[in-house]
Amino acid sequence: SLVISGHLSVGDRWRIISLRFDQGMTPNQIAYIINCSRITVLNILQLFRETNNVTEHEGRGRTLLNNRK
């Protein structure tokens, strides 16, 4: 599972998607604009391709109290 640095807001993550697919920018350009690493951009794009979302699922690799059956 992907681990994405948590400093990006959800808004920034969607902005990455928009810059890539609406503006056609390269990951390098996006990283410069968002002020994050290219790897982070690539991880967000991969997460979006796999899940159609930009946030990791709650509780992935983590036990939540409300998961009790």
C-alpha positions, -999 to 999 in steps of 0.1 A, spaced: 0 0 0 11 35 -7 23 58 20 18 94 12 34 122 31 6 137 52 14 174 48 -7 178 17 -43 189 22 -70 171 4 -74 203 -17 -38 202 -27 -42 165 -37 -72 173 -59 -52 203 -74 -25 178 -84 -51 157 -102 -65 188 -119 -31 201 -130 -22 167 -144 -53 159 -163 -70 192 -169 -38 213 -175 -16 185 -188 13 194 -166 42 171 -159 48 157 -124 79 179 -122 59 210 -129 32 200 -105 57 193 -77 72 228 -82 37 245 -81 24 225 -51 58 227 -34 62 189 -28 84 162 -41 79 146 -75 75 112 -58 46 126 -38 29 138 -70 34 103 -86 20 86 -55 -11 108 -55 -16 101 -92 -12 64 -87 -36 64 -57 -61 83 -79 -58 58 -107 -63 29 -84 -91 43 -62 -106 73 -80 -98 92 -48 -69 111 -33 -72 100 3 -61 67 17 -88 45 31 -94 49 68 -78 21 88 -56 7 60 -28 -10 80 -43 4 112 -69 -10 136 -99 13 143 -120 9 174 -152 9 154 -141 -21 133 -153 -45 160 -177 -70 145 
